Amino acid sequence: MSRLPEIANPHRQPYPSDMSDREWEVLRKLVPEPKGFGHPRMVNLREVINAIFYVQRSGCQWEMLPHDFPPHPTVYGYFRKWQRKGIWQRMHDQLRHQLRQQMGRQENSSVAIADSQSVKTTEKRGPVYGYDGGKKVKGRKRHIVVDSQGLVIGMLVSEANGPERLGAVVVLHEAISQLRQLEVIWVDQGYSGKNFAHAVQQVCGDHVRVEVVERTSKEFEILPKRWIVERTFGWLNGFRRLSKDYELYTTISEAMIYGSLIRLMTRRLAS
């Protein structure tokens, strides 16, 4: 039996990035319905999303999409429209709640882990980029906050020289509706200091504790609790489109990350 998924378009061969029927059933309920009484939708949305997943998985340019997908301007048009309307993040958050429920967890986590990852940009980078002297990376920085299962609660893409502490506080502020039950946030030594702890409490409440997980030696070691967020970055590294930041604007970068996380969670919910 082939491990490749069945596809909605029988006139083409399936790609490994395609959604199976069960995965499409999970995601289809969250896809926006057409509004108004205009011209009926002529494009197959499942194939549009399959094409977006193909770009994320393979890392190809939009113009290099195989011809058996819908035209690349149509595919990119849907990606950008959903990015501008916040639909990628909305679908991501709904899937995360479903996955936590499937795991037997409460909708909102009581713990969070914050970290950042600096990645290179390409020659066609947009106006937001910088140099991370510590990592020696010229590009952008991905700030993420995850729950105890490694699922992303919130994220921010900034210039690579953006302060880690400030990035984490901004993410917490923007994701405050997902943090009603937060009790503790785990960070590494880069986030240590009373000012950061005070800023977190201003955003999330005085009851929230900031715990710094420290290394005991200079040699490589798996830090308690910190490996969870490192695993999340490992998940993202499985998408070639995220190996660098290829996007012109940081808002597009964030939408690309949300789309990749949607692909991962859809697969887990359908399994």
N, C-alpha and C positions, 0 to 999 in steps of 0.2 A: 504494500500500500504506500502511495506517495506521501511524503511528509509535507508537500506543498499544499496550501489551502485551495479550496474551491473558490472560484471567482464569479463575479456577477456577469462578466463579459465572456461568453463561451468562445469568442472569436480570437482570443489571444492566450498565450501560455502564461501560467501563474508565475509571479515573482515571490521570493521568500518574504518580502516585506508586506505582501497582500494580507488583508484580514480574512479570516475564515468566516463562515456563515454565523457561527456562535459569537465571534468577536464583533461582527457587524451588528448583530442583534443587541449587544450591550451598548454600542455607541450610537446606533440609529435613534434611540429614544432621546438622545441629547442634542442631536443635530437640529438646527433651527428650521422651522417650517416656513415656506414662502408666505409672504403677507400680501394682503390686498387682492385685487381682481385683475392683475396685470397678466402678461403673457405667461403661460404655464412653463415651468422649469423643464428645459429640454435636455439638460445634462444629467448623467448618472452620478449622484453625489458619492456613492460608494466608490466609484472609480476615481473621482476627484480626490477623495481622502487617501485612497490607495496610492495615487500619484504623489501626494504630499509625503506619505510615509516612505515612498521609494527615494525621494530626494533626501530625506533625513537619514535613511539607512545607508544609501550609496554615496552620498556627498556630492552628487552631480549638480551641475547648473540647471536652472529651470529650463533653459533653452535646449538642454541635452536630454530631456525626458524622452523615453521611447515613444514612437509614433502610435503605438496601440493604446496609449492613455489618451484622455481628452487633451485638446490643444493646450500648450503650456501657458498662454495668456489667460485662459479660463481657469486653470489650476491655480496659478499665482494670484489671480484676481480673487478667488475664494479665500485663499490663505490670508491675503492682506485685508480683505473686508472683515473677516472674522477676528483678525488681530486688532483692527481699529475699534471694533465693537466690544472687545473684551471676551469674545466667545470662547477662544482657546482656554483662557484662564477659568472661565465659568465651567466648561466641560471638565477640565482637570479637577477642579475643586469638588464637583459632584461625583466624579469617579473615585476620588480619594475617600470621600465619605462612604461610598458604597463598599470600597475595599476594606476600610476599617470595620464596617459593620459585618462583612463576611468573615473577618478575623476574630469577631467577638469583642471588638473594642468599642469604646464610646466614640461618638462623632468627633469630639474635640479632645486632643491629647493633653495630658497634665504635664508632660515633659517636652522639651525641645532641644535641639542641638544646632548651633550656628557655626558656619565655616565659610570660607571663600576659596575660589580657584581662579588663578590668573591664566589666561590663554592668549595666544598670539592672534593678531588680526592680519588681514591680507593687505596687499598694496592698495586695494580699492576701499579701504576702511572709511567710515564716516568721520564726522567731527569729534566724536567721543572716543578717545584712546589716551593712553599714558604709558609710563614706564614703571614697572614694579622692580625697585632696586633689590629687594630681598630675593625675589624669584628670578631676577634678570630676564623679565618678559616684557616686551613692548606690545601692548594690546589692551585688553579689557579684563575686568574682574567680575566673576559671578558670585554674588553673595546669596547664600541659601540658608533657610531655616527648615529643618526636617523634624518629624515626630519620632517616636521611639521605634517605629518600623522602617524608618528611612524615607517615608513619603514626604514630599515637599509641601510645606505649609505656605511658604512665600519665597519670593526671589527678587533680586535686583541685579541688573547688569550695569556696571559703571566703568570709568576709565581704570586702567590697571593700577594706577597710583592712588586710587580712592581709599580712604581709611577703612579698615575692616570694621572697627567699632561703629563708625557712623553708618556704614552700609547695613550692618545687622540691626541697628536701631530703626532705620528707615523701613526695612523689611518687616520688623515686628509691628511698627505703626500701621503699615498698609494692610497687614494681615490680622489686625486686632480682633476682628469678628470671629476668627478661627482659634482664638487663644483665650476664650472665656474661662477655661478650666486650668490654665497654665499655672504650675507651681514652681518649676525649676527649669533653668536653661543651662546646658552644659557647653562650655567653650574651651578653647585652648589658651595658651599663655599670651597669644597675640591680642586677646580681648581682656586681659587682666587690668585691674585698676578700679578705684572707687567711682570715678566719673562714669565709666560704662555701666556699672551696676546701678548707679543712681538714675541714669538715663533709661535703663530697662524698667526700673520700678516706676518711673514717671509715665511710661507708656503702658505698662502691663499691670501695674498695681504694686503697692508696698509689700505684699505678701510673696512676690516672686523672688526666688533666690537665684543668684548667679554662681555656679560652681565651675572653677577652673581646673581642668584635668591637665596635670603636669607630667612631663617626661622625667624618668628617674635616671636616665643615662643618655649619652650622645649616640648610642647605637640604635639601630632600628628596633622598634617595639610596637606592638599593637596596643594602643591606649584604650583603657576601659571606656565604653560608651562612645568614644570618639570614632571608632571604626564604623559606626552606623552611618555617619554623614560621609565618610570616605567611600563607603560602599555605594552611596547614592551617586557620587561623582564618577565612580566606576561604571555604573549603569549608563550615565550620559556619554562616557567615552566609547561606548559600544556603537554610537551613531557617528558615522564619518563626517556628517555635516557639522557636528559639534567639536571635531578635533581641533579646529580653530574657530574664531569668530569671523564668518564670511559675510555677515550682514552689514548693510550700510548704517542702520540705526539700531540703537540698543533695544527699542521696543520690539523690533522684528526679531532680534536675538532672543528675547524673552519668550516671544510666541513660538519660536522654533524649539526652545527647550520644553515649553508646555506641551507642544505637539508630540515630542519624543516621549515625555512622561505619560501622555495619554495612550500612546501605543503600548507601553510597558504594562500599564494598569489594565487596559482592555484585555490583553492576553491573560493576565492573572485572573481577572474576573470571569473569563470564559472557560478557564481550565477546570 
